[in-house]
Amino acid sequence: MSALAQTYVYDAVRTPFGRFRGGLSGTRPDDLAAFVLAEILRRSPALDPAAVDEVMLGNANGAGEENRNVARMAALLAGMPVSVPGTSINRLCGSSLDAAMQASRQIAVGDARIVLTGGVESMSRAPWVLPKTERPFPAGNLELASTTLGWRLVNPRMDPASTVSLGEANEQLAETRGITRERMDAFAARSHRLTAQAWEEGFYDALVAQVPDTELTRDESLRPGTTEEKLAGLNPAFRKDGGRITAGNASPLNDGASAVLLGSEEAAELIGRDPVARIAGRGAHALVPQDFGIAPVAAAEQALARAGIGWGEVGAIELNEAFAAQSLACLDAWEVDPQIVNARGGAIAIGHPLGASGGRILGTLAARLRETGSRWGVAAICIGVGQGLAVVLENVAGDEEPRSEENDGKERA
């Protein structure tokens, strides 16, 4: 059996993340996806779009304007050659990270050299759906279901304990893990503070591109003046009596798109730029649906094992902040230095457009590794219905010495 090829991150870009019913709500999700695909190609002018082997985009909803394979539609709308195939991937919040993982496997086995990955979500434009009746001409009323977030049209055979709301699931997690409201609010305030600082220092200038015909230039959910004291005044959102989860210590509803350009080592000549990071390990984990928030714990440890490293060697972590409760639960389990986690802000402030977030954290992680010079980083994300994903990146930007190949044979995912 021939050795597996290595997969590299060459570039990443995203839109600003808009608030629900905010600055991007007037833009269709397939147009958002088309924009980031066109933008990442524009940033590598030497790359012939016909040389792209596949477009793989994540999307969690699929019920609205992004239906009918948004990856293929976005590629066509972006003006890519009709010969470039596209596939859409749905692993809910982890969809675009899963797209990168699946693409890296294609490259590893030699089925592709260059793959455009990423994802998109417009939670503003997610439609209401009306179920079909079992019999024609029903006498009673029917209820519309919102497809914006969470469970809908649930199979009655599912265990009711597994189909609680995402917020209630995190209330249970905070309760069992002893995570206080004060810790959650402090974590959320930090997210806003670090995101604002990153924008002011220009960290996101090369990672974010403004969508045409919109005025949004920065992440719209960001509140630079957020403090623990202000967050403490918010009412619980899911449990009226004694609840800990509020609108302030959870990620908001958002619109946005991300793109990550992946390729083999040989693809550098076709792309016309050097790679910045290597995908060194991948992990996926599943448990009972209501415990989805801690699924990244085992997924990240699996990815680290496959990369052949431990937490002590990791210099940067990008953990998607779906809720402060689940983020803190993951950090407590990993026992890592919190200062290396989301040092340039997180989803509580930036936003969480479901299908786009995995691409965001992967691109941000590669940028943070370049910024700090750290060799190893982890991107991890929790996923509704009890799943988690993680990817280990190795910083290769500016390498003058050949990187070690000692762990290449350990790639199994």
C-alpha positions as CSV (number, residue, x, y, z in Angstrom):
1,M,0.0,0.0,0.0
2,S,1.4,3.4,-1.0
3,A,1.9,6.1,1.7
4,L,-1.0,8.5,2.2
5,A,-0.5,12.0,0.8
6,Q,-0.5,14.9,3.2
7,T,-3.2,17.5,3.2
8,Y,-2.5,21.2,3.7
9,V,-4.5,24.4,4.3
10,Y,-3.5,27.0,1.8
11,D,-5.9,29.8,2.5
12,A,-9.1,30.6,4.4
13,V,-11.7,33.4,4.1
14,R,-15.1,34.1,5.5
15,T,-17.8,36.8,5.5
16,P,-18.5,38.9,8.5
17,F,-21.1,37.0,10.5
18,G,-24.4,38.9,10.6
19,R,-27.0,39.0,13.3
20,F,-30.3,37.3,12.9
21,R,-32.4,39.6,10.8
22,G,-29.3,41.8,10.5
23,G,-26.9,43.0,7.9
24,L,-26.7,39.8,5.8
25,S,-30.4,38.8,6.0
26,G,-31.1,40.2,2.6
27,T,-28.5,37.9,1.0
28,R,-29.4,34.4,-0.1
29,P,-27.3,31.6,1.5
30,D,-26.3,30.3,-1.9
31,D,-25.1,33.8,-2.8
32,L,-23.1,34.0,0.4
33,A,-21.5,30.6,-0.4
34,A,-20.8,31.7,-4.0
35,F,-19.1,34.9,-2.7
36,V,-16.6,33.1,-0.5
37,L,-15.8,30.6,-3.2
38,A,-15.1,33.4,-5.7
39,E,-13.2,35.3,-3.1
40,I,-10.8,32.5,-2.2
41,L,-10.2,31.9,-5.9
42,R,-9.5,35.6,-6.4
43,R,-6.9,35.5,-3.7
44,S,-4.9,32.8,-5.6
45,P,-4.9,34.2,-9.1
46,A,-2.5,31.6,-10.4
47,L,-5.0,28.8,-9.6
48,D,-7.0,27.8,-12.6
49,P,-10.6,27.1,-11.3
50,A,-10.8,24.1,-13.6
51,A,-7.9,22.5,-11.6
52,V,-10.2,22.3,-8.5
53,D,-11.2,18.7,-8.1
54,E,-14.2,19.2,-5.8
55,V,-16.3,21.8,-4.0
56,M,-17.4,20.5,-0.6
57,L,-19.6,22.8,1.6
58,G,-21.3,22.3,4.9
59,N,-24.9,23.4,5.6
60,A,-27.1,22.4,8.6
61,N,-30.5,23.5,7.4
62,G,-31.0,22.6,3.7
63,A,-34.7,23.4,3.9
64,G,-34.7,26.8,2.2
65,E,-32.8,28.6,-0.5
66,E,-29.8,26.4,0.1
67,N,-31.6,23.3,-0.9
68,R,-30.7,21.2,-3.9
69,N,-27.0,20.8,-3.1
70,V,-25.8,24.3,-2.1
71,A,-22.2,23.4,-2.9
72,R,-23.0,22.7,-6.6
73,M,-25.2,25.8,-6.8
74,A,-22.6,28.0,-5.2
75,A,-19.9,26.8,-7.5
76,L,-22.0,27.6,-10.6
77,L,-23.1,31.0,-9.2
78,A,-19.4,31.7,-8.5
79,G,-18.6,31.2,-12.2
80,M,-16.6,28.1,-11.7
81,P,-16.4,25.7,-14.7
82,V,-19.3,23.3,-14.9
83,S,-16.8,20.4,-14.9
84,V,-16.1,21.0,-11.1
85,P,-18.4,18.8,-9.1
86,G,-19.8,19.8,-5.7
87,T,-21.3,18.1,-2.7
88,S,-23.1,19.4,0.4
89,I,-22.4,17.9,3.8
90,N,-24.7,18.0,6.8
91,R,-23.4,17.3,10.2
92,L,-25.3,20.2,11.8
93,C,-22.9,22.6,13.6
94,G,-19.9,20.6,12.4
95,S,-20.8,20.6,8.8
96,S,-18.0,22.7,7.4
97,L,-15.3,21.1,9.6
98,D,-16.6,17.8,8.4
99,A,-16.3,19.1,4.8
100,A,-12.6,19.8,5.4
101,M,-12.1,16.4,7.1
102,Q,-13.7,14.5,4.2
103,A,-11.8,16.6,1.6
104,S,-8.5,15.8,3.4
105,R,-9.3,12.1,3.1
106,Q,-9.8,12.5,-0.6
107,I,-6.5,14.2,-0.9
108,A,-4.8,11.7,1.3
109,V,-5.8,8.7,-0.9
110,G,-5.0,10.5,-4.1
111,D,-8.6,11.1,-5.3
112,A,-8.1,14.8,-5.4
113,R,-5.3,17.4,-5.3
114,I,-7.3,20.6,-4.6
115,V,-10.6,20.9,-2.9
116,L,-12.5,24.0,-1.9
117,T,-14.3,23.5,1.4
118,G,-16.3,25.6,3.8
119,G,-19.9,26.1,4.6
120,V,-22.8,28.5,4.8
121,E,-25.9,29.3,6.9
122,S,-28.6,31.9,6.8
123,M,-30.5,31.5,10.0
124,S,-32.5,34.6,9.1
125,R,-33.8,33.1,5.9
126,A,-34.5,29.6,7.2
127,P,-38.1,28.9,6.3
128,W,-41.0,27.6,8.2
129,V,-42.1,24.2,7.0
130,L,-45.5,22.6,7.0
131,P,-45.7,18.8,7.3
132,K,-47.8,16.9,4.9
133,T,-50.9,15.2,6.3
134,E,-51.3,11.4,6.3
135,R,-54.7,11.8,4.8
136,P,-56.1,14.5,2.4
137,F,-58.4,17.2,3.6
138,P,-57.7,17.2,7.3
139,A,-60.3,18.7,9.6
140,G,-57.9,20.1,12.2
141,N,-55.3,22.8,12.1
142,L,-51.7,22.3,11.2
143,E,-48.7,24.0,12.8
144,L,-45.7,25.5,11.0
145,A,-42.3,24.5,12.3
146,S,-39.3,26.9,12.2
147,T,-36.2,25.5,10.7
148,T,-33.9,28.1,12.2
149,L,-32.5,26.0,15.0
150,G,-33.0,22.8,16.9
151,W,-35.4,19.9,16.8
152,R,-38.4,20.0,14.5
153,L,-40.8,17.3,13.2
154,V,-39.4,15.0,15.9
155,N,-40.1,11.2,15.5
156,P,-42.3,10.3,18.5
157,R,-40.2,7.1,18.9
158,M,-37.2,9.2,20.0
159,D,-36.5,9.2,23.7
160,P,-37.9,12.5,25.1
161,A,-34.8,12.9,27.3
162,S,-32.7,13.1,24.1
163,T,-34.9,15.7,22.4
164,V,-34.7,18.5,24.9
165,S,-33.8,21.9,23.6
166,L,-30.1,22.8,23.1
167,G,-30.4,25.3,25.9
168,E,-32.0,22.8,28.4
169,A,-29.3,20.3,27.5
170,N,-26.7,22.9,28.5
171,E,-28.6,23.6,31.7
172,Q,-28.3,20.0,32.6
173,L,-24.6,20.0,31.7
174,A,-23.9,23.0,33.8
175,E,-25.8,21.5,36.7
176,T,-24.0,18.1,36.6
177,R,-20.5,19.7,36.0
178,G,-20.9,22.4,38.7
179,I,-20.4,25.3,36.2
180,T,-21.7,28.5,37.8
181,R,-23.6,31.3,36.1
182,E,-20.7,33.6,37.1
183,R,-18.1,31.5,35.3
184,M,-20.3,31.4,32.2
185,D,-20.8,35.2,32.2
186,A,-17.1,35.7,32.7
187,F,-16.3,33.4,29.8
188,A,-18.8,35.3,27.6
189,A,-17.4,38.7,28.5
190,R,-13.9,37.5,27.6
191,S,-15.2,36.3,24.2
192,H,-16.5,39.8,23.4
193,R,-13.3,41.5,24.8
194,L,-10.9,39.3,22.8
195,T,-13.0,39.5,19.6
196,A,-13.1,43.3,19.8
197,Q,-9.3,43.4,20.5
198,A,-8.6,41.2,17.5
199,W,-10.6,43.4,15.2
200,E,-8.9,46.5,16.5
201,E,-5.5,45.0,16.0
202,G,-6.3,43.9,12.4
203,F,-6.1,40.2,13.0
204,Y,-9.3,39.6,11.0
205,D,-8.4,41.9,8.1
206,A,-7.0,39.1,6.0
207,L,-9.6,36.5,7.1
208,V,-12.8,38.4,6.5
209,A,-14.2,39.8,3.2
210,Q,-17.1,42.2,2.9
211,V,-20.1,40.8,1.0
212,P,-21.0,42.9,-2.1
213,D,-24.1,45.2,-1.7
214,T,-24.0,45.0,2.1
215,E,-22.6,47.4,4.6
216,L,-21.4,44.9,7.1
217,T,-17.6,45.0,7.6
218,R,-17.3,43.3,11.0
219,D,-19.1,40.6,13.0
220,E,-22.4,42.1,13.9
221,S,-23.1,40.3,17.1
222,L,-20.0,41.7,18.7
223,R,-20.6,44.0,21.7
224,P,-17.3,45.5,22.7
225,G,-18.6,47.0,25.9
226,T,-19.9,43.7,27.3
227,T,-19.0,43.1,30.9
228,E,-19.7,40.4,33.5
229,E,-21.9,42.9,35.4
230,K,-24.1,43.6,32.4
231,L,-24.4,39.9,31.6
232,A,-25.4,39.2,35.2
233,G,-28.5,41.3,34.7
234,L,-29.9,39.1,31.9
235,N,-32.8,36.7,32.6
236,P,-32.4,33.0,32.1
237,A,-33.6,31.9,28.6
238,F,-34.6,28.3,29.2
239,R,-35.3,27.8,32.9
240,K,-37.1,30.7,34.6
241,D,-36.3,29.5,38.1
242,G,-32.6,28.9,38.8
243,G,-31.5,28.8,35.1
244,R,-28.0,29.7,34.2
245,I,-28.1,29.9,30.4
246,T,-28.9,33.4,29.0
247,A,-28.8,35.1,25.6
248,G,-25.5,36.6,26.8
249,N,-23.6,33.4,27.6
250,A,-24.7,31.5,24.5
251,S,-23.9,32.0,20.8
252,P,-26.5,34.0,18.9
253,L,-28.4,33.2,15.7
254,N,-26.4,34.3,12.7
255,D,-25.8,34.4,8.9
256,G,-22.5,33.9,7.1
257,A,-20.2,31.7,5.0
258,S,-16.7,30.4,5.2
259,A,-14.2,28.9,2.7
260,V,-11.0,26.9,3.2
261,L,-8.7,26.0,0.4
262,L,-7.1,22.5,0.8
263,G,-4.5,20.8,-1.3
264,S,-1.8,18.3,-1.5
265,E,1.9,19.3,-1.2
266,E,2.3,19.1,-4.9
267,A,-0.7,21.4,-5.4
268,A,1.4,24.4,-4.3
269,E,2.6,24.8,-7.8
270,L,-0.9,24.9,-9.2
271,I,-2.2,27.1,-6.5
272,G,0.7,29.5,-6.7
273,R,1.2,29.9,-3.0
274,D,2.8,28.0,-0.1
275,P,0.7,26.1,2.4
276,V,0.3,27.4,5.9
277,A,-0.7,24.4,7.9
278,R,-0.9,20.6,7.6
279,I,-4.0,18.5,8.7
280,A,-2.2,16.2,11.1
281,G,-5.1,14.4,12.8
282,R,-8.9,14.1,12.8
283,G,-11.4,12.9,15.3
284,A,-15.1,12.3,15.7
285,H,-17.1,11.2,18.7
286,A,-20.7,10.6,19.6
287,L,-22.7,10.1,22.8
288,V,-26.3,10.6,24.0
289,P,-27.9,13.6,22.2
290,Q,-28.4,15.7,25.3
291,D,-24.7,15.5,26.2
292,F,-23.6,17.0,22.8
293,G,-21.8,19.8,24.5
294,I,-18.9,17.6,25.8
295,A,-18.5,15.5,22.6
296,P,-15.5,17.6,21.5
297,V,-13.6,16.2,24.5
298,A,-13.1,12.7,23.1
299,A,-13.0,13.9,19.5
300,A,-10.0,16.2,20.2
301,E,-8.2,13.5,22.2
302,Q,-8.7,11.1,19.3
303,A,-7.3,13.7,16.8
304,L,-4.3,14.3,19.0
305,A,-3.6,10.6,19.3
306,R,-3.7,10.3,15.5
307,A,-1.4,13.2,15.1
308,G,1.0,11.5,17.6
309,I,1.1,14.4,20.1
310,G,-0.4,15.4,23.5
311,W,-2.0,18.4,25.0
312,G,1.3,19.6,26.3
313,E,2.5,20.3,22.8
314,V,-0.6,22.3,21.7
315,G,-0.1,26.1,21.5
316,A,-3.5,27.2,20.2
317,I,-7.1,25.9,20.5
318,E,-10.1,27.0,18.6
319,L,-13.2,25.7,20.3
320,N,-16.6,26.8,18.9
321,E,-18.5,28.5,21.7
322,A,-22.0,27.2,21.2
323,F,-22.6,27.8,24.9
324,A,-20.3,29.0,27.6
325,A,-21.4,26.0,29.7
326,Q,-20.2,23.4,27.2
327,S,-17.1,25.3,26.4
328,L,-16.1,25.4,30.0
329,A,-17.0,21.8,30.5
330,C,-14.6,20.9,27.6
331,L,-11.8,23.0,29.0
332,D,-12.2,21.5,32.4
333,A,-12.0,18.0,31.0
334,W,-8.9,18.8,28.9
335,E,-7.1,20.7,31.7
336,V,-5.5,23.1,29.2
337,D,-4.3,26.6,29.8
338,P,-7.4,28.7,29.1
339,Q,-5.2,31.5,27.7
340,I,-4.5,29.5,24.5
341,V,-8.2,28.9,23.9
342,N,-10.0,31.3,21.5
343,A,-7.4,34.0,22.1
344,R,-8.9,36.0,19.2
345,G,-12.5,35.7,20.4
346,G,-15.1,33.1,20.0
347,A,-18.6,32.3,18.7
348,I,-20.4,33.9,21.6
349,A,-19.2,37.3,20.3
350,I,-18.4,36.4,16.6
351,G,-21.6,34.4,16.0
352,H,-22.4,30.9,15.0
353,P,-24.0,30.5,11.5
354,L,-24.2,26.7,11.9
355,G,-22.9,25.4,8.6
356,A,-20.1,28.0,8.4
357,S,-18.5,27.8,11.9
358,G,-16.3,24.8,11.3
359,G,-14.5,26.6,8.4
360,R,-14.2,29.7,10.6
361,I,-12.4,28.0,13.4
362,L,-10.2,26.1,11.1
363,G,-9.1,29.2,9.2
364,T,-8.7,31.1,12.5
365,L,-6.6,28.4,14.0
366,A,-4.2,28.4,11.0
367,A,-3.9,32.2,11.3
368,R,-3.2,32.0,15.1
369,L,-0.5,29.4,14.5
370,R,1.2,31.8,12.0
371,E,0.8,34.7,14.4
372,T,2.2,33.0,17.5
373,G,4.7,30.6,15.8
374,S,3.2,27.7,17.7
375,R,3.6,24.4,15.9
376,W,0.4,22.5,16.9
377,G,-3.2,23.6,17.2
378,V,-6.6,22.0,17.7
379,A,-10.0,23.0,16.2
380,A,-13.0,21.4,17.9
381,I,-16.7,21.8,17.7
382,C,-19.8,20.4,19.4
383,I,-22.7,19.2,17.3
384,G,-26.4,18.8,18.1
385,V,-27.8,15.2,18.6
386,G,-24.7,14.2,20.5
387,Q,-21.6,14.5,18.3
388,G,-18.3,16.3,18.2
389,L,-15.5,16.8,15.7
390,A,-11.8,17.9,16.0
391,V,-8.9,18.6,13.7
392,V,-5.2,18.9,14.6
393,L,-3.2,21.4,12.5
394,E,0.6,21.6,12.2
395,N,2.0,25.0,11.4
396,V,4.2,24.9,8.3
397,A,4.1,28.5,7.4
398,G,7.6,29.8,6.7
399,D,9.3,26.5,7.4
400,E,12.9,26.5,6.3
401,E,13.8,23.0,7.6
402,P,12.0,20.0,6.2
403,R,9.2,19.0,8.6
404,S,9.5,15.7,10.4
405,E,7.7,12.8,8.7
406,E,7.7,10.6,11.9
407,N,4.0,10.8,12.4
408,D,2.9,10.4,8.8
409,G,2.1,6.8,9.1
410,K,-0.2,7.5,12.1
411,E,-2.9,9.1,9.9
412,R,-5.8,6.7,10.1
413,A,-8.9,9.0,10.0
